Amino acid sequence: MTQPLLTFVHLSDTHIHLDPAYVGNHVKYGPRPGVAALIDHINTLPFHIDCILHTGDIMTDPTQDADYALAQAMLSRLNFPVYYIPGNHDRSAGVKHIMLAERIAAGLTLAPSEAHSYYTTEVNGVQLIMLDSSVPHAAAGVISDEQLAWLEPLCSDADDARPLIVGVHHHPLRLLAPWLDELPLLNGDALHAVLLKAKRRLRGVFFGHIHETTLLTRDDIRYISTLSAWFQTRTWVGQTEPTQDPVQQPGFNIVTLTATDTLVRAYRIPFNPINPMA
């Protein structure tokens, strides 16, 4: 049997809210029960997990950085190292100073940026690059010129043979659904152009934001999204209005890298968000 180089959970859009009764405008239930159930499920998976990538929207519209103490308290129950990046509902400084504090204490070094939280690290010989696409008070995202300039030499290094995983919150390329494509990564083509320089070793670009599982390939680069821990959408080509998936179970992806292959499995957990005891 081929031994994995790395197995990680791709988790996104937990949308933890300060108000435990919060339900939002999309569905009739809040995010907290699903997040708790998802954590319990991940902690009991019957195989080895090396780490978790959380691709943003950790919280829903926190008002101050200190609000992340709640998210950290909930998500710290996960039994694995978690690498976070901000989403459009997050505060980048809160992610940096609270959610990433444990990783920083363990040796993670963030890029020198006042405005954004992005970084590269290595797990089991695999390079992780985590990008910050958040723009304050905006639903769409942008990878700043500062980040693109930082990323370019990492992708252009001809001597680096490590498998590469990239995480970002927003969908970098259009998904052919107008309502979603009003709030993408606005400079996704610029990001793609930089990532092309690492195509020989890039195993996948993993994103959240859209609350559904998709795979998009351009120039042999795979862009892969995951379900939300809260509610799910169902989208088709040409769709102009959001539609809820009739199966509203929280989910995540399991990603396994070997020396030659990259395997992504989409998981839903058996959880009824309307009646958690059902």
C-alpha distance (Angstrom), angle and dihedral (degrees) to the residues before:
residue distance angle dihedral
M1 . . .
T2 3.80 . .
Q3 3.79 110.6 .
P4 3.82 117.0 -130.4
L5 3.77 119.5 -118.0
L6 3.79 91.5 -155.7
T7 3.78 138.7 -1.7
F8 3.79 118.1 -169.2
V9 3.79 139.6 168.3
H10 3.79 115.8 -123.0
L11 3.80 105.6 -149.0
S12 3.79 127.4 172.9
D13 3.78 148.0 164.4
T14 3.78 101.2 25.5
H15 3.84 88.6 160.0
I16 3.81 94.9 -164.0
H17 3.82 110.2 -169.6
L18 3.79 129.4 -156.8
D19 3.81 90.3 -129.7
P20 3.82 109.8 71.2
A21 3.82 89.0 -155.9
Y22 3.81 93.9 54.3
V23 3.82 114.7 126.8
G24 3.83 103.1 162.4
N25 3.80 126.3 -153.2
H26 3.79 101.2 -67.4
V27 3.81 106.8 61.8
K28 3.80 139.0 7.4
Y29 3.78 97.8 -109.9
G30 3.78 136.2 61.1
P31 3.80 131.4 -115.3
R32 3.79 101.9 -115.5
P33 3.85 101.4 79.1
G34 3.80 92.3 49.4
V35 3.78 92.4 48.2
A36 3.81 91.1 51.1
A37 3.81 92.0 48.3
L38 3.78 91.8 47.0
I39 3.81 92.1 51.5
D40 3.80 90.9 50.9
H41 3.81 90.6 49.7
I42 3.81 95.2 48.5
N43 3.80 90.9 48.4
T44 3.81 90.9 56.9
L45 3.82 99.7 44.9
P46 3.82 107.2 137.1
F47 3.80 96.5 -129.1
H48 3.79 139.3 59.2
I49 3.81 119.2 -75.2
D50 3.81 119.7 -168.3
C51 3.80 99.4 -170.4
I52 3.80 147.2 -31.7
L53 3.80 128.2 -112.9
H54 3.81 112.5 -153.9
T55 3.80 107.8 -166.5
G56 3.76 99.5 -161.6
D57 3.78 148.8 -85.2
I58 3.76 86.4 97.1
M59 3.81 88.5 161.1
T60 3.78 135.9 17.5
D61 3.80 110.9 -113.6
P62 3.81 102.9 -39.4
T63 3.79 112.2 -162.6
Q64 3.81 97.2 -145.6
D65 3.78 137.8 15.0
A66 3.81 91.8 -108.5
D67 3.81 89.3 66.0
Y68 3.80 87.4 78.4
A69 3.79 89.5 74.9
L70 3.81 86.0 81.7
A71 3.81 93.6 51.6
Q72 3.78 91.2 45.5
A73 3.81 91.2 51.0
M74 3.81 91.2 52.1
L75 3.80 98.8 41.1
S76 3.80 95.2 41.4
R77 3.81 86.3 77.7
L78 3.80 87.4 75.9
N79 3.79 108.3 106.1
F80 3.80 95.6 -142.0
P81 3.81 137.3 67.3
V82 3.81 109.7 -86.8
Y83 3.81 124.8 -152.0
Y84 3.81 110.9 -158.7
I85 3.80 134.8 -165.7
P86 3.81 127.9 -179.9
G87 3.79 126.1 -101.9
N88 3.78 129.5 -159.4
H89 3.82 91.6 -84.5
D90 3.81 92.6 51.7
R91 3.78 137.5 85.4
S92 3.79 109.5 -124.9
A93 3.81 93.8 -148.0
G94 3.80 91.7 52.6
V95 3.78 90.7 52.2
K96 3.79 90.7 48.4
H97 3.80 99.1 46.1
I98 3.80 101.5 34.7
M99 3.80 113.4 17.4
L100 3.81 94.6 42.0
A101 3.81 96.2 37.5
E102 3.80 93.9 100.0
R103 3.82 92.9 49.3
I104 3.81 90.9 47.0
A105 3.80 90.2 50.9
A106 3.82 87.5 52.4
G107 3.81 91.3 54.6
L108 3.81 106.9 -83.0
T109 3.80 112.3 147.1
L110 3.79 118.7 -155.3
A111 3.78 123.2 -149.7
P112 3.83 111.6 -94.6
S113 3.80 99.8 -98.3
E114 3.78 131.2 135.0
A115 3.80 95.2 -163.7
H116 3.80 104.1 39.9
S117 3.81 142.8 40.6
Y118 3.80 112.0 -136.9
Y119 3.77 134.3 136.2
T120 3.78 149.6 151.8
T121 3.78 127.9 -124.5
E122 3.78 139.9 159.9
V123 3.80 129.9 -118.5
N124 3.81 119.8 -177.2
G125 3.78 91.6 -19.4
V126 3.82 92.9 -51.1
Q127 3.79 118.4 118.2
L128 3.80 116.8 -132.7
I129 3.80 119.5 -161.5
M130 3.81 114.1 -171.3
L131 3.81 116.9 -168.4
D132 3.80 131.4 -162.0
S133 3.82 111.6 -135.6
S134 3.80 96.1 166.3
V135 3.79 121.5 127.3
P136 3.82 115.7 -169.5
H137 3.82 113.1 -104.4
A138 3.82 93.5 -2.0
A139 3.81 131.5 109.5
A140 3.80 95.2 -152.8
G141 3.78 121.2 67.6
V142 3.79 141.6 -135.0
I143 3.79 133.5 -165.0
S144 3.80 101.7 -136.6
D145 3.79 121.6 -123.0
E146 3.80 86.0 -115.9
Q147 3.80 90.8 59.4
L148 3.80 94.4 44.6
A149 3.80 89.7 52.3
W150 3.82 89.7 49.5
L151 3.82 91.9 46.8
E152 3.80 98.4 48.3
P153 3.83 98.8 73.3
L154 3.80 90.8 43.8
C155 3.80 89.5 57.1
S156 3.81 95.4 39.9
D157 3.80 97.1 53.7
A158 3.81 103.0 118.5
D159 3.80 91.4 -170.2
D160 3.80 94.6 58.7
A161 3.80 109.0 96.0
R162 3.80 97.8 168.3
P163 3.80 118.0 124.0
L164 3.81 108.0 -105.3
I165 3.80 131.3 -142.0
V166 3.82 121.2 -174.2
G167 3.80 125.6 -162.4
V168 3.81 126.7 -164.1
H169 3.80 133.5 155.6
H170 3.82 105.4 -133.3
H171 3.80 125.9 58.9
P172 3.81 105.0 -98.7
L173 3.81 95.5 -155.8
R174 3.79 131.1 43.5
L175 3.81 116.2 -91.1
L176 3.84 96.2 -156.3
A177 3.81 92.2 -115.5
P178 3.83 109.1 112.2
W179 3.79 97.2 -149.5
L180 3.81 91.3 54.2
D181 3.77 94.8 39.9
E182 3.80 90.5 60.3
L183 3.82 88.3 71.4
P184 3.83 107.8 36.8
L185 3.76 133.2 121.9
L186 3.79 96.0 -66.0
N187 3.80 94.9 -151.4
G188 3.78 96.6 37.9
D189 3.80 92.4 131.7
A190 3.81 89.6 58.4
L191 3.80 90.3 50.7
H192 3.80 90.9 48.0
A193 3.81 90.8 52.1
V194 3.80 90.5 55.8
L195 3.80 93.5 44.4
L196 3.81 90.2 52.9
K197 3.79 87.2 71.2
A198 3.81 88.4 65.6
K199 3.81 96.5 40.4
R200 3.81 94.1 118.7
R201 3.82 90.9 65.5
L202 3.82 104.0 21.1
R203 3.82 109.1 114.1
G204 3.78 97.8 -177.8
V205 3.79 149.1 -34.7
F206 3.80 109.5 -123.6
F207 3.80 121.3 -158.3
G208 3.80 142.6 166.1
H209 3.82 130.4 -169.3
I210 3.81 98.3 100.9
H211 3.84 99.4 68.6
E212 3.80 95.3 -133.4
T213 3.79 140.5 82.2
T214 3.80 115.9 -100.1
L215 3.80 138.7 158.1
L216 3.80 120.9 -154.1
T217 3.80 123.1 176.9
R218 3.79 126.5 -162.7
D219 3.81 123.9 168.3
D220 3.82 88.4 -9.7
I221 3.82 91.6 -58.9
R222 3.80 112.7 126.2
Y223 3.81 120.8 -142.7
I224 3.80 111.4 -164.9
S225 3.81 129.9 -175.4
T226 3.77 132.0 -167.6
L227 3.78 138.8 -148.1
S228 3.79 123.2 -92.5
A229 3.77 125.5 -106.9
W230 3.82 86.7 -130.9
F231 3.84 118.2 37.6
Q232 3.80 134.6 -13.7
T233 3.80 134.1 -134.7
R234 3.80 129.2 -152.3
T235 3.80 115.7 -146.1
W236 3.78 135.0 -177.5
V237 3.80 134.4 -175.4
G238 3.79 111.1 -72.9
Q239 3.80 95.2 13.6
T240 3.81 112.1 155.3
E241 3.82 101.8 -177.6
P242 3.82 130.7 45.8
T243 3.80 116.8 -99.5
Q244 3.79 124.8 -166.0
D245 3.78 119.5 -128.1
P246 3.83 107.9 -116.1
V247 3.82 88.2 -136.0
Q248 3.79 102.1 68.8
Q249 3.78 99.6 -177.9
P250 3.82 120.4 136.0
G251 3.77 114.8 -111.4
F252 3.78 149.5 176.1
N253 3.81 140.3 -176.7
I254 3.78 128.9 -107.4
V255 3.80 111.2 -147.7
T256 3.80 121.6 -165.6
L257 3.79 124.4 -172.5
T258 3.79 124.2 -163.2
A259 3.78 127.2 176.5
T260 3.81 89.6 -87.0
D261 3.81 109.7 16.2
T262 3.79 143.3 52.3
L263 3.80 116.3 -152.5
V264 3.82 123.1 -169.4
R265 3.79 121.2 -170.1
A266 3.82 121.5 -173.6
Y267 3.81 115.2 -142.4
R268 3.79 132.3 -166.5
I269 3.77 120.3 -170.9
P270 3.82 124.1 -135.2
F271 3.79 98.4 -107.0
N272 3.80 131.7 134.2
P273 3.83 107.4 -148.6
I274 3.81 93.3 -164.3
N275 3.80 94.0 49.8
P276 3.82 109.8 16.3
M277 3.81 91.0 -171.6
A278 3.81 93.3 57.8
